[in-house]
Amino acid sequence: MRSTKIFLCALVSASALALSISSRSPARNQRIVIAASTVLDGKGGVLRDTRIVIEGPKIVAIDPKAGPVDYDLRGLTVLPGWIDAHVHITWSFGRDGKNAGQGGTTQEAAYASASNAWLTLMAGFTTVQSVGSPGDVPLRDAIAKGLLPGPRILTAIEPLTGRGVQTGTPDEIRAFVRKQREAGADLIKIYASGGMTRGTMTMSEEQLNAACDESRKQGLRTLVHAFRDAVRAATLAGCTEIEHGLGASDEDLKLVAERGTYLDPQAGLLLAAYLENKERYLAAPYYTEEGFAAMKGLISAHQEFIRRAVRIPGLKIVYGTDAVAGAHGRNAEDFINRVRDCGIDPMAAMVSANSLAAEALGMADQIGAIAPGLQADIIALDGDPLKDITAVRRVLFVMKGGMVYTNAARRQPH
């Protein structure tokens, strides 16, 4: 309890940053008009030469004749704020420069988490799913209250892992799920298998069935860390989303598609972040020389897996990066990997982080598209990602819930 209070106090003390930003933002009930020459609507459509009308936190109209214009984003590509379905927002490097993981409750860890949130928002990601750490909760709540700038956060708090309760009875697993719900979890994260190189199942089918069934009864979605056989088992258990999925056969992926389960693979950012920061991560038992030697080959293996997955009719592939320390604020790099290295259509890549991701989060009626009635989460890019996917690196405008956090375009309205 005391460590959580320390973490929360440090987060609140960072509110001066939020105040300096919000002082440049419009009043919550103010009417705002954005002019745009190109709008990707988040559902696969393109709007030309139109205007987006916002009142308070929501979009109220798409009207080419609306005015006067408050933000002139013509010449840029406007689209809904992106959604990253898998991050670890509190992971950071500690005072010694080494990986501090996600369990820190020091003031330094709190400030690092606030920085991670800010970098993620500035990269164009207005909603993320953090899976998970107890430190996510005060960060999530501080952002929701307007004390800190950052993306909207959904958290699993403590995951159901391959240790401890995982070895218990189905009743004990059900109790764990209920405990997480009472603690304020937005979803349940389940480790059903080992890591990338040793992906054997660590939960029995009976245990997995209990975890996903109890989550449904509690109104919670389930994200399952699964490789190889665990992909089929999690799908048959009725879980919501498969994370990673490497080693699954085409038949397994067809089953995932038939059941309407979401797949969240990673295309390279996570492993690149580990390799670039090898000396900061290197420590037994999880980060070993042998493990790092294997990572180089695993990037191509993950990309080949995505190329196979794309060919499965009806498979719902969402956008998630598994961003850890060294990757926050670089979340858009996986777009480039997916399009350039995995053969994913650029529009499909955008939709995977917009309306499809919102659907997977159970928030399609709130976020993920530019349409009346939805949250005014709007970003603008210098360039067209449908023609040049590297445009995702050039985010010039970020609005979340009707509040502008950056406007590097700085054009005068007409």
C-alpha positions as CSV (number, residue, x, y, z in Angstrom):
1,M,0.0,0.0,0.0
2,R,2.8,2.4,1.0
3,S,4.7,1.8,-2.3
4,T,1.5,2.4,-4.3
5,K,1.0,5.8,-2.5
6,I,4.6,6.7,-3.3
7,F,4.0,5.9,-7.0
8,L,0.7,7.9,-7.0
9,C,2.3,10.9,-5.3
10,A,5.1,11.0,-7.8
11,L,2.6,10.8,-10.7
12,V,0.5,13.6,-9.2
13,S,3.6,15.8,-8.8
14,A,4.1,15.6,-12.5
15,S,0.8,17.4,-13.1
16,A,2.6,20.7,-13.8
17,L,3.4,19.3,-17.2
18,A,-0.3,18.5,-17.8
19,L,-1.3,22.0,-16.6
20,S,1.1,23.6,-19.1
21,I,-0.3,21.5,-21.9
22,S,-4.0,21.9,-21.0
23,S,-3.6,25.7,-20.7
24,R,-3.0,25.6,-24.5
25,S,-6.0,23.4,-25.1
26,P,-9.6,24.6,-25.9
27,A,-12.3,24.7,-23.2
28,R,-14.1,21.4,-22.9
29,N,-17.4,22.7,-24.2
30,Q,-15.9,24.8,-27.1
31,R,-16.9,24.1,-30.7
32,I,-13.8,23.2,-32.8
33,V,-13.7,22.9,-36.6
34,I,-10.8,21.0,-38.3
35,A,-10.3,21.5,-42.1
36,A,-8.8,18.5,-43.8
37,S,-8.0,17.6,-47.5
38,T,-7.5,13.9,-46.8
39,V,-9.1,11.9,-44.0
40,L,-8.7,8.2,-43.4
41,D,-11.9,7.4,-41.5
42,G,-10.5,4.4,-39.5
43,K,-12.9,1.9,-41.2
44,G,-11.1,1.7,-44.6
45,G,-12.7,4.8,-46.2
46,V,-11.1,8.0,-47.4
47,L,-12.9,11.4,-47.2
48,R,-11.7,14.4,-49.3
49,D,-11.9,18.1,-48.7
50,T,-14.1,18.0,-45.6
51,R,-14.3,19.4,-42.1
52,I,-14.6,17.7,-38.8
53,V,-16.8,19.4,-36.2
54,I,-16.1,18.8,-32.5
55,E,-18.0,19.8,-29.4
56,G,-16.5,19.0,-26.0
57,P,-14.8,15.6,-26.2
58,K,-16.8,14.2,-29.2
59,I,-17.1,14.6,-32.9
60,V,-20.6,15.9,-33.7
61,A,-20.5,16.3,-37.5
62,I,-18.6,15.8,-40.7
63,D,-19.5,18.9,-42.7
64,P,-17.5,20.3,-45.7
65,K,-19.2,23.7,-45.2
66,A,-18.6,24.0,-41.4
67,G,-16.8,27.0,-40.1
68,P,-15.0,29.0,-39.0
69,V,-11.9,26.8,-39.1
70,D,-9.9,26.5,-35.9
71,Y,-7.2,24.0,-37.1
72,D,-6.2,23.9,-40.8
73,L,-4.8,20.4,-41.4
74,R,-5.0,20.5,-45.2
75,G,-2.0,19.0,-46.9
76,L,-1.7,16.5,-44.1
77,T,-3.3,13.0,-43.7
78,V,-5.9,13.1,-40.9
79,L,-7.0,9.9,-39.2
80,P,-8.3,8.6,-35.8
81,G,-5.8,8.3,-33.0
82,W,-4.1,4.9,-33.1
83,I,-4.8,2.1,-30.6
84,D,-2.0,-0.1,-29.4
85,A,-3.6,-3.3,-28.1
86,H,-0.5,-4.5,-26.2
87,V,2.0,-2.4,-24.3
88,H,3.8,-2.4,-21.0
89,I,3.5,1.3,-20.2
90,T,5.3,1.2,-16.9
91,W,8.4,-0.7,-18.1
92,S,11.5,1.5,-17.9
93,F,15.2,1.5,-17.3
94,G,16.2,2.2,-13.7
95,R,18.7,4.6,-12.2
96,D,21.6,2.3,-13.1
97,G,20.5,2.2,-16.7
98,K,19.4,-1.4,-16.5
99,N,16.0,-2.8,-17.1
100,A,13.7,-2.1,-14.2
101,G,10.8,-4.1,-15.6
102,Q,7.3,-3.1,-14.6
103,G,7.4,-3.6,-10.8
104,G,9.1,-0.4,-9.7
105,T,7.2,1.8,-7.2
106,T,9.9,4.4,-6.7
107,Q,9.5,8.0,-7.6
108,E,11.9,7.5,-10.5
109,A,9.7,4.7,-11.8
110,A,6.6,6.9,-11.5
111,Y,8.2,9.7,-13.5
112,A,9.5,7.2,-16.1
113,S,5.9,5.9,-16.5
114,A,4.6,9.4,-16.9
115,S,7.3,10.0,-19.6
116,N,6.3,6.7,-21.3
117,A,2.7,7.9,-21.4
118,W,3.7,11.2,-22.9
119,L,5.9,9.8,-25.6
120,T,3.3,7.3,-26.6
121,L,0.6,10.0,-26.9
122,M,3.0,12.2,-29.0
123,A,3.6,9.2,-31.3
124,G,-0.2,9.3,-32.2
125,F,-1.4,6.6,-29.9
126,T,-4.5,7.9,-28.0
127,T,-5.5,4.5,-26.5
128,V,-3.3,1.7,-25.3
129,Q,-3.9,-1.6,-23.5
130,S,-1.3,-2.3,-20.9
131,V,-1.0,-5.9,-19.8
132,G,-0.1,-5.5,-17.1
133,S,1.2,-4.2,-13.8
134,P,-0.3,-2.7,-10.6
135,G,1.5,0.5,-11.5
136,D,-0.8,0.8,-14.5
137,V,-3.7,1.7,-12.2
138,P,-2.6,5.0,-10.7
139,L,-1.2,6.1,-14.1
140,R,-4.5,5.1,-15.8
141,D,-6.5,7.0,-13.3
142,A,-4.3,10.1,-13.2
143,I,-4.6,10.4,-17.0
144,A,-8.4,9.8,-16.9
145,K,-8.7,12.6,-14.3
146,G,-6.7,15.0,-16.4
147,L,-3.7,15.1,-13.9
148,L,-1.3,13.9,-16.6
149,P,-1.2,13.8,-20.4
150,G,-1.2,10.4,-21.9
151,P,-3.2,7.9,-23.8
152,R,-6.4,6.3,-22.5
153,I,-5.2,3.2,-20.7
154,L,-6.9,-0.1,-20.2
155,T,-5.0,-2.4,-17.9
156,A,-4.9,-6.1,-16.9
157,I,-3.2,-5.2,-13.6
158,E,-1.6,-8.5,-12.6
159,P,-1.5,-11.3,-15.2
160,L,-2.4,-14.9,-14.7
161,T,1.1,-16.4,-15.1
162,G,2.8,-19.7,-15.4
163,R,3.7,-19.5,-11.7
164,G,1.7,-19.5,-8.5
165,V,-2.1,-19.5,-9.1
166,Q,-1.6,-21.0,-12.6
167,T,-0.8,-24.3,-11.0
168,G,-4.0,-24.2,-8.9
169,T,-7.5,-25.6,-9.3
170,P,-10.0,-24.1,-11.7
171,D,-11.8,-22.6,-8.7
172,E,-8.7,-20.9,-7.6
173,I,-8.2,-19.5,-11.0
174,R,-11.8,-18.2,-11.1
175,A,-11.1,-16.5,-7.7
176,F,-8.0,-14.8,-9.2
177,V,-10.1,-13.4,-12.0
178,R,-12.7,-12.1,-9.6
179,K,-9.9,-10.5,-7.5
180,Q,-8.5,-8.7,-10.6
181,R,-12.0,-7.4,-11.4
182,E,-12.4,-6.1,-7.9
183,A,-9.0,-4.4,-8.1
184,G,-10.2,-2.5,-11.2
185,A,-8.9,-4.5,-14.1
186,D,-10.2,-3.7,-17.5
187,L,-9.3,-7.2,-18.9
188,I,-7.5,-10.4,-17.9
189,K,-4.1,-11.3,-19.3
190,I,-3.3,-15.0,-19.3
191,Y,0.1,-16.7,-19.9
192,A,-0.9,-20.0,-21.5
193,S,2.5,-20.9,-22.8
194,G,6.2,-20.3,-22.4
195,G,8.2,-17.7,-24.3
196,M,9.1,-17.4,-28.0
197,T,11.8,-20.2,-27.9
198,R,10.0,-22.5,-25.4
199,G,6.4,-22.0,-26.3
200,T,5.0,-25.2,-24.7
201,M,1.7,-24.9,-22.9
202,T,1.9,-24.0,-19.2
203,M,-1.8,-24.3,-18.5
204,S,-4.1,-27.2,-18.9
205,E,-7.1,-26.9,-21.1
206,E,-9.3,-27.2,-17.9
207,Q,-7.4,-24.3,-16.3
208,L,-7.6,-22.2,-19.5
209,N,-11.3,-22.9,-19.9
210,A,-11.9,-21.8,-16.3
211,A,-9.9,-18.5,-16.7
212,C,-11.7,-17.5,-19.9
213,D,-15.2,-18.6,-18.7
214,E,-14.9,-16.7,-15.4
215,S,-13.7,-13.6,-17.3
216,R,-16.7,-13.7,-19.5
217,K,-19.0,-14.0,-16.5
218,Q,-17.3,-11.0,-14.9
219,G,-17.7,-9.0,-18.1
220,L,-14.0,-9.0,-18.9
221,R,-12.1,-9.7,-22.1
222,T,-9.1,-12.1,-22.1
223,L,-5.8,-11.6,-23.8
224,V,-3.8,-14.9,-24.0
225,H,0.0,-15.0,-24.4
226,A,0.1,-18.1,-26.6
227,F,2.5,-19.9,-28.9
228,R,2.1,-23.2,-30.8
229,D,-0.5,-25.5,-29.2
230,A,-1.7,-22.8,-26.8
231,V,-3.2,-20.9,-29.7
232,R,-5.8,-23.6,-30.5
233,A,-6.4,-24.3,-26.8
234,A,-7.1,-20.6,-26.1
235,T,-9.4,-20.3,-29.1
236,L,-11.4,-23.4,-28.1
237,A,-11.7,-21.9,-24.6
238,G,-13.5,-18.9,-26.0
239,C,-10.8,-16.4,-25.1
240,T,-11.0,-12.9,-26.7
241,E,-7.5,-12.3,-28.2
242,I,-4.4,-14.3,-28.9
243,E,-1.1,-12.5,-28.3
244,H,1.9,-13.4,-30.5
245,G,0.8,-16.8,-31.9
246,L,4.1,-17.9,-33.4
247,G,4.1,-21.6,-34.2
248,A,0.4,-21.9,-34.9
249,S,-0.4,-23.8,-38.0
250,D,-2.6,-22.6,-40.9
251,E,-5.4,-24.9,-39.5
252,D,-5.0,-23.3,-36.1
253,L,-5.3,-19.8,-37.7
254,K,-8.4,-20.9,-39.6
255,L,-10.0,-21.9,-36.3
256,V,-9.1,-18.5,-34.8
257,A,-10.8,-16.9,-37.8
258,E,-13.9,-19.1,-37.6
259,R,-14.4,-18.4,-33.9
260,G,-14.0,-14.6,-34.4
261,T,-11.0,-14.5,-32.0
262,Y,-8.6,-11.6,-32.5
263,L,-4.9,-12.2,-33.3
264,D,-2.3,-9.7,-32.1
265,P,1.1,-10.6,-33.6
266,Q,4.3,-8.5,-33.4
267,A,6.3,-7.6,-36.5
268,G,9.7,-6.5,-35.2
269,L,9.7,-3.5,-32.8
270,L,9.8,-5.6,-29.6
271,L,12.8,-7.7,-30.6
272,A,14.6,-4.7,-32.2
273,A,14.2,-2.8,-28.9
274,Y,15.6,-5.7,-27.0
275,L,18.6,-6.1,-29.4
276,E,19.3,-2.4,-29.4
277,N,19.3,-2.3,-25.6
278,K,20.9,-5.7,-25.0
279,E,23.4,-4.5,-22.3
280,R,20.6,-2.9,-20.4
281,Y,18.4,-6.0,-20.5
282,L,21.1,-8.7,-20.2
283,A,20.4,-10.6,-16.9
284,A,19.4,-14.1,-16.0
285,P,17.1,-15.9,-16.0
286,Y,15.0,-14.3,-18.7
287,Y,17.6,-12.3,-20.7
288,T,20.6,-14.5,-21.5
289,E,23.3,-14.5,-24.2
290,E,21.6,-17.5,-25.7
291,G,18.2,-15.8,-25.8
292,F,19.6,-12.7,-27.5
293,A,21.4,-14.9,-30.1
294,A,18.0,-16.5,-30.9
295,M,16.2,-13.1,-31.2
296,K,17.8,-12.1,-34.5
297,G,16.3,-15.2,-36.2
298,L,13.0,-14.7,-34.5
299,I,12.3,-11.4,-36.2
300,S,12.1,-13.0,-39.6
301,A,10.1,-15.9,-38.1
302,H,7.5,-13.5,-36.7
303,Q,7.3,-11.7,-40.0
304,E,6.9,-15.0,-41.9
305,F,4.1,-15.9,-39.4
306,I,2.3,-12.7,-40.2
307,R,2.6,-13.3,-43.9
308,R,0.9,-16.6,-43.4
309,A,-1.8,-15.1,-41.2
310,V,-2.7,-12.4,-43.7
311,R,-3.6,-15.1,-46.2
312,I,-6.2,-16.6,-43.8
313,P,-9.7,-15.4,-44.9
314,G,-11.6,-13.5,-42.2
315,L,-8.7,-13.5,-39.6
316,K,-9.0,-10.4,-37.5
317,I,-5.4,-9.1,-37.0
318,V,-5.2,-6.1,-34.6
319,Y,-2.3,-3.8,-34.0
320,G,-0.2,-4.4,-30.9
321,T,3.5,-3.8,-30.3
322,D,4.3,-5.3,-26.9
323,A,6.2,-2.0,-26.3
324,V,8.6,-2.2,-23.3
325,A,11.5,0.0,-22.1
326,G,13.3,1.3,-25.1
327,A,10.2,1.1,-27.4
328,H,7.8,3.6,-25.9
329,G,7.1,6.4,-28.3
330,R,8.3,4.2,-31.2
331,N,5.0,2.2,-31.3
332,A,4.4,3.2,-35.0
333,E,7.5,1.3,-36.1
334,D,5.5,-1.9,-36.3
335,F,3.3,-0.4,-39.0
336,I,6.5,-0.1,-41.2
337,N,7.5,-3.7,-40.4
338,R,4.0,-5.0,-41.2
339,V,3.7,-3.2,-44.5
340,R,7.3,-3.4,-45.7
341,D,8.3,-6.8,-44.4
342,C,5.0,-8.7,-44.0
343,G,3.0,-7.7,-47.0
344,I,0.1,-6.1,-45.1
345,D,-1.9,-3.6,-47.1
346,P,-1.3,-0.1,-45.8
347,M,-5.0,0.6,-45.3
348,A,-5.5,-2.7,-43.5
349,A,-2.6,-1.7,-41.2
350,M,-4.3,1.6,-40.4
351,V,-7.6,-0.1,-39.7
352,S,-5.9,-2.7,-37.5
353,A,-5.0,0.2,-35.2
354,N,-8.3,2.0,-35.5
355,S,-11.8,0.5,-35.9
356,L,-10.7,-3.1,-35.7
357,A,-8.6,-2.5,-32.5
358,A,-11.5,-0.6,-31.0
359,E,-13.8,-3.5,-31.7
360,A,-11.3,-5.9,-30.1
361,L,-11.3,-3.6,-27.0
362,G,-15.1,-3.6,-26.9
363,M,-15.0,0.2,-27.5
364,A,-16.1,0.5,-31.1
365,D,-19.0,2.8,-30.0
366,Q,-16.4,5.2,-28.5
367,I,-13.2,5.2,-30.4
368,G,-11.4,4.0,-33.6
369,A,-13.1,6.0,-36.3
370,I,-13.8,9.6,-37.4
371,A,-17.6,9.7,-37.1
372,P,-20.2,11.7,-35.3
373,G,-20.8,10.5,-31.7
374,L,-17.3,9.1,-31.2
375,Q,-14.5,10.5,-29.1
376,A,-12.5,13.3,-30.9
377,D,-9.2,11.3,-31.0
378,I,-7.6,12.8,-34.1
379,I,-4.1,12.8,-35.4
380,A,-2.4,14.2,-38.6
381,L,0.6,13.0,-40.5
382,D,3.1,14.7,-42.7
383,G,2.6,12.4,-45.7
384,D,0.2,9.7,-46.8
385,P,0.8,6.3,-45.2
386,L,-1.1,4.6,-48.0
387,K,1.7,5.7,-50.4
388,D,4.7,6.0,-48.0
389,I,4.3,4.0,-44.7
390,T,7.1,5.9,-43.1
391,A,4.7,8.8,-42.8
392,V,3.6,7.2,-39.5
393,R,6.8,8.5,-38.0
394,R,5.8,12.1,-38.8
395,V,2.9,12.9,-36.4
396,L,2.3,16.7,-36.4
397,F,-1.1,17.0,-34.7
398,V,-2.5,15.0,-31.7
399,M,-6.0,15.5,-30.2
400,K,-7.5,13.2,-27.6
401,G,-11.0,13.6,-26.4
402,G,-11.3,17.1,-28.0
403,M,-8.1,18.4,-26.4
404,V,-5.1,19.3,-28.5
405,Y,-1.8,18.1,-27.1
406,T,0.5,19.1,-30.0
407,N,0.0,21.0,-33.3
408,A,3.3,21.2,-35.1
409,A,1.6,22.1,-38.3
410,R,0.8,25.6,-37.0
411,R,-1.1,26.7,-40.1
412,Q,-3.3,29.7,-39.9
413,P,-7.0,28.9,-40.4
414,H,-8.8,30.2,-43.5
